[in-house]
């Protein structure tokens, strides 16, 4: 009888450890970005100006889409731990002019240069390989 109880406890511990390992693997694959959308609050340390705001959406199939301020974009993404790798982005070619163009260029450059990310206090922080300030995004209501 004691052997059966010991076997049951061992099986429960093994199941718990397997579950924890699976959760860690999902987190390492970037599950925290899948199904989220974010709106830019600052781009490489510069405040956002103009409407509509630049935003990005991460779907469950490792695709990314959004609007850089004037033009829409789409592409792929991959995560490895805190690393974020963006595939080439396809961007529409509308001419917008003025500060919107400048902000759009900065946002697209920040996305294409992103090296790693953090989610901290409901903010998505994108860090570039260059020593510039992080791009800060807040949750986008949809």
C-alpha positions, 0 to 999 in steps of 0.5 A: 500500500505504501508503495502505491502511495509513493508511486502516486506522489512521484507521478504528481511531482513529475507531472508538475515539473513537466508542466513548469518546463512547458510553461518556461518553453512557451515563455521563451518562445515569446508567447507573451507578445502573441495576441497583443497590440501596442501603440507608440508612446515614444520612439527611440526616446522622442515623444510621439507627435501627429495622428493617427498614432503608430501601432503594432500588433503581434498575432498568434502565427508569428505575423506582425502588422500595424500602421507606422503613422501614415502607411500600413505594414506587415511582416513576421517576428520571432522571439528567443527569450528576450530577443525579438527578431523582426522579418522584413516589413512590407510597407504601403507607399502613401505620401503623407508629408510633414512630421508624420513622414518623419515619425513614420521613418523613425518608427519603422527604423526602430522596428527594423533595428530592434534587438530585444524587448521587455514588458514592464508595467504594461509597457512594451520596451523595444531596444535597438542594437544601437545605443539609443533610448528604447521605443516605448509602447503602451497597450492598444485598445481594440 
